Amino acid sequence: MSKGKKKGKFFYMLIIVAVTIGVFAALGTWDVAYSAEKPADPGKKSYFWGNSPFEQMCDWYRVLVKASDYYALDHGNKIINLNPNMILEAQIRDLRYLVAQGIDGLLIAPTSTSGMVRAVEWVADQGIPVVTYDGDADTPKVVINIRVSNEKIGELAAQGMIDAMKADGVEPRGKVILISGSTTNVGAIERKDGAKAVLDKYAGIETVVYMIEGWSIVDAKKTVVDAVSAWGPPLGLVVCNASTGVGAIEGLKSARAAVPRGKPGHVYVGVVDVEKPMKEFMHEGLCDVGVDQPNVFYGTLGQYFLQAYLEEGEDAIPPVGVTVTSDPNKPNGPQPDGTWNIYLTGEVYEGVDIYKYPTWAPAPVIEKYGHRWLQVRPTIATPENCEELPIWSNVVSPWLE
C-alpha cells in the first residue's frame, strides 16, 4: 500500500473515532448499557425500553438497573440504560437520544420534578408511554409513578431514632442534626419535611437542618465533623439517604464522637436506605434504625406497566383508590374483593431470586400530579433484624460481592 493510501486510511479512522466521541459527548454520558437478548418467541411481540435512572454510582441504583435488565431479558424484551449522573440537562439530552433509537416505552427517575416536565411530555407526545420511579414529574402525561412516600420514610427514620432513645430511657432533649439532599430535589425536601415534623413534636429537641447538594458523602462527613467541632456531639442524627448516611456516620468517627449504643455519649441515628455499609454500622452499634425502599421492584414493575399499557390500554393499569397486592396464588389484575393483584415472575440470576419477596406490597394507588402513584411500602430495619429481613441488600447480596 502506498504512503498516500496509508495516510488516507489513517485520517479516515481518525474521523470515525472523532465522530463517535462527539456523539457520546453530546449525550453527556458514557454509561450506555443494553440488556442481553433471549431468542425471540415468534408468537410474542418484543419491546424496546429506555431507562434513565437518577444515577448509577451507588449500589442502590446499580442493583435497581441490574434487576431491571434481568426482567427485560426474562420477558424477551430489550432495555437501554443511560446515566445522567444527577444532571438535569444530561437527562433531557438522553431522552431525545432514547426516542431517536426507537424505544417503545420510557422508564425514568426524574432529576427534577418540575424541570423534567417538558421533556417527559415531549416523549409522551411521541406516542411513547412514560413510567416514573423513585422521583416523579409534575404532569398528567405519566402513566403511573412507582415510589415510596418520601414524607413517610423521613418520618419513620426520625421516629425510629426517637424510639431508640426512649427504649434506653434517654430524654429527647438536645440538638439533632437533620441531613437531606439537594435543595432542588423534591424528594430530598419531602424527606426532610417528614423527619422535621416528627422532631418538632418534642419541645426539648433543637433541629439543625443541612441540605447536601448531590447527596455527597464527602460533604455530609464534613458537615458532621464541623458541627461536632462547633457544638460537641449532638443528641441524634437523622439522615435521608444512603450516601449522606455513610458520610454522616464517618463524620462521627472522624470527630471521635462515634460511641456504640449502650455506652455514655451514644449519638442516636436514624437513616433512610440500608446498604451493606449501613448494616455494618448497625452491628458496630452506631446506627439505630434504617428505612429501606424496594428498589429492585422500581424498574421491574415499571416494565410490567409499560407492557400492560401498550397491549391492553389504560384499563390494564390499577386505578386510583385501589390497593395493589402481590399474591402468587392469585391471577394478575382486578380481584373480586376490589383489590388488584400483581405478582412478577422471572428467572434466578447469579443465585438471586428477586421476586420471592415482594416487599413493595400492599400498595395503595393514589393521585399525584394528575396521574396514578403506586405508593409502595418501605421496610424498617434495626440492628436486631437487618440481616434477616428480605431487604434488597440481603436479597441481592451475591450481586454485591
N, C-alpha and C positions, 0 to 999 in steps of 0.2 A: 504494500500500500504506500502511495506517495506521501511525502510530508504534508502536502496541502490537504489531502483527503483525511489524514490522521488529525490534522488541526481542525478541520471542519467537523469531524465526528466528535472531537473533544468539546468544541463550543456548543454543539447540538445537545450533548449530555448535560453541560452546564445549564443550558436554558431549561431543560426538563426539571433539574433539581431546583432551580430558582423558582420556577412556576409552582412546584409542589410546596416549597417552603412558604411562598406567598399566600397560597390558598389556606394553609393551616394558620399562618399568622393572622389572616383576616378573620378566621373563626375565633381567634382568641384562646385556643386550647389545642394541646397535642393529645389529650386524653380521649381518644376515639376508640371505642371497643364495640365489636359485634359479638352477639352470641353465636355459638356453633349451630349447625343445622342438622336436623334429622331428615332421613328420606321422607319426601312429601307423601301424604296419603292422597291417592288420586281422587278420592271421594270427598275430600275436605279442603276448604279454602285455607290458604296460608296468609298470615298477616305480617306486616312490617311496622313495628312500633318505633317511635322515637322516645328517648328518655333523657330528661335534663334534671339531674339531681342538684341540690343546693351546692354540694361539693363532693369530692371523693378522697379527701385526705385522711379522715379519721376512720377507725374500724366500723363505727356505726353506719356510715354511708357506704363503705366498701362492701359490707355484708348485705346491706339493702340492695345494692346493684347486683351482687352475685346471685342472691336469691331470685331477683327479677330475671336475670339471664337464664337461670336454670328453668324457671317456669316457662319462659318463651320456648326454650328447647323442648321441654316436655310436651308442649301443645302444638308443635310443628310450626312455630312462628319464629320470626327473626326480630332482634332488637338492636338498636344502635344507641350508645350512651355517649353524651358529650358533657364535659365537666366545665362549668363556667367559673369555678373557683370563687363562688360567692359574689361575682361581679355582674351587676345588672346588665351593662352594655354587652358583655360577652354572651350572656344568656339570650338576649334579644337576637344577636347575630346567629347564635346556634340554632334558634328556632327557624330562622329563614333557611339555613343550610338543611335542616331536617326536612322541611317541607319540599325543598328542591330535590331531595333524594327520593321523594315519593312515599313518605310514610302514610300508613292508614289511620294511625291514631297517635296522640301525644300524651306522655306522662311527664309531669313537671312538678318540681318543688320550687315554687317561685322565689326568686331572690328578694322580691318586694311585692307586697300585697297590692299596692296602688301602681307602682312603677312598671309592672309587667302586664297591666290590663290591656293596653293597646296591642301588644304583641300576641297575647293569648287570644284576644278577639279576632285578630287578623288570621291566626291559624284556624280558628273555628269557622271563619267566613270562607275559608277554602274548602269547607265541607269535611274537615278533619276533626273528629271529636277529641276533646281535651279532658283529661282527668288530672286533678291536682292532688298532691300528697305532702304531708309534713307541714308545708305552708299553704297559702291559698292566694287566689286573685279575686279582686272585688269586681266580679262581673257575672251576670246570669248565664253567660255562654259556656260555663264549665258544666260538664255532665254530672260530675259528683266529686266531692272533696273527701279525702281519707286522712284523718289525723286525730290525735287526742285533743282534749280541751287544754290549751296552754294555761289558762287560768287555773284549771283544776290541778294540773301537775305541779304548778307553783304552790298552790295551797297545800297539797299533800306533802311536799318537801318541807315546807315551813312547819306544818302541824306535826310531822314526824319528828322533827328536831325538838319541838316543844314537849311532845310526849316523852321523848327520851330524858329530857331534863326532869320532868315530873316523876318519872319512874325512879329516878335517882334522888328524889327529894330536894332538887335544886330549884330555887325560886326563879321564875323568868324575870330577871332584873339585870339590866346592863346593856352594852352595845351588841347589836347583831349586824354583821356585815352581809348585805344582800347584793349578790353579783349576778348580772344577767348580760345579754348580748348587745348588739348594735342598737343605737337609738332610732335607726330607721327600720329595724326589723320588728314587725308587728308581733310575731311570736315571742320575741325577747321581752317586749313591753308587756304582753299579756301575762307571761310567767312572773315577771317582776310584780305586776299589779296583784296577781293571785296570792303570791307569797306575802306581800306587804299587807294585804287585807287581813291575813291571819295574825301577823306580828302586831298590827295596830290594835288588836283586841287587848293587848297586855300593856297596861299603863307603865309598867316598870321597864319596858324594852324601848331602847332608842335605836331605830333602824337607820343605818347608813347605806345608801344605795350607790352602787357603781355600775355603769353600763360600759361593757368592754367591746370595743369595735372588733368585728370579725371573730368574736368568741375566742380571743387569743389566750393561749396557755401562758405565754411569757408575760403578757400584761396583767393577767389575773394573779399570777405569782407575785409580781412587783407590787400590785395594789395591796395584797395582804401583808407583805413584808413592810411596806411603808406605813400601813395602818397600825401594825403592832409596834413599830418604832415610835409612832406618834402617841398612841394611847395605852399601849400594853395589850396583852391578849384579850380578844373580845369574848363575850359570853357564848356567841354562836356564829355560825356561817350558814347561809342558805345560798346555794349556787345552782344556776339554772340550765347548765348543760354539761356534757362530758368533759370538753376541753377546759372550760373555765373551772370545773370541779377539780380536775387534776392539778391545774395551776394553783388554785387556792390552797389546797392541802400541801402541795410542795412549798408554797409560801409560808405556811405554818411551820414546816420543818426547817426552812432556811432561817426563820425568825426565832428558832428554838422555842416555839410555842405549841408544838405537836405533842400533846400529852394523851396517852391512851385512856379510854374510858375506864372509870373506876378509881382513877388517881386524881389528887387535887390539881386543879388548873386545867382540866379537860375542856377543850373547846367543842361544843356540840355542833354537829354538821349534818345538814340535810341537802341532798343533791338531786338533780334531775339527770337521768341516764346512768346505767350501771354497766360500764365497760369493765374489762378484765382488771385494769389498774384500780378501779374503784372497789372491786371486791377485795383486792389485796389491802387497800386502806381499811376496809371494814374488818379484815382479820387482824390488822395491826391496832384496832380499837380507835381509829382516827375518823371514821365515818359512821354515823349512827343510823342513817336511813337513806335509801335511794328510791327514786320513782322511775320506772322503766317504761319504754314505749315498744309496741310490737312492730319494729321496723321491717322485719322480714316479710310482713304482710302488706306493706305500703305499695310496692311495685307489683306484687303478685295479684292482690285484689284489684289494683288499677287496670291490669291487663284483662282480668276477668270481666270488669265492667265495660272496657272498650269493646271487647269482642261481643259481649251480650248486646250492647247498644247497636253495633253495626249489623248484627244478624237479626235482632228482634225489635229494635227500636227502643224508645223511651220507656215503654211498659215493662221492659226487662230490668229496669233499674228500680230498686226498692224506693217507694215514695216517702215523702216527709210524713212523720208520725208513726212509722212502724219501727219495731225493734228487730234487728237482724241477729239471728243465732247462727251457730256453726256446729251442726249435729251430723256426724257421718251416717246416722241411721235414718235421716230424712232426705227427701229429694230437694234439690236446689229450687228456690222460688218461693212464692207465697204459700203459707200454710193455713190449714183450717182454723187455727186459733188466732189468726190475724197477724202473726209474726211472719218473718221472711227468713229463709234458711240459705246460707252459702257455705259450702264446705269445699275447700280447694284440695286438689289432688296433684300428685307429681311423684317423680322418682326419688330415690335416695342417692345423694351425690356426696362422695368423699365421707361416707358414713353418717351423713346428716339427713334427717327427715324433718324438714321444717313444718310440715303440715300436721304432724302428730299432736301438736299443742296449739290449737287456735286461740291463743290468749287474747286476741283482739275483741272477741265476742263475750257476752252480748253487747251490741252497739246500737244505740238509737239513731234514727235518721232525722235530722232537724234541718231547718232552713238557715242559710247564712249567705250573705252577698247575693241573694236572689237565686241560689241553687242549692242542691242537696249537699248535706255534710254528714258523712258516716262517722260518728264520733266514737272512735274505737277506744278500748278500755286500757288504762295503764295498770301496771303491777307494782306493788310496794315490796321492796327488798330490804332486809335487815341483816346484820352480821350472822344471826342465827339461821337464816334460811337462804342466804344469797347463792349458795352452791347447789341447792336442791330445786329451786324454782325453775320452771321452764321459760326463763327469760332468754333473750336472744344470745347473750354472751355464753350461756351454758349450752343451749341447743346447738349452736354452730361452732362450738369450741374447736373441733378439728380444722375448721377453716381459718382459725386464728393462729395455728401452730406454725 
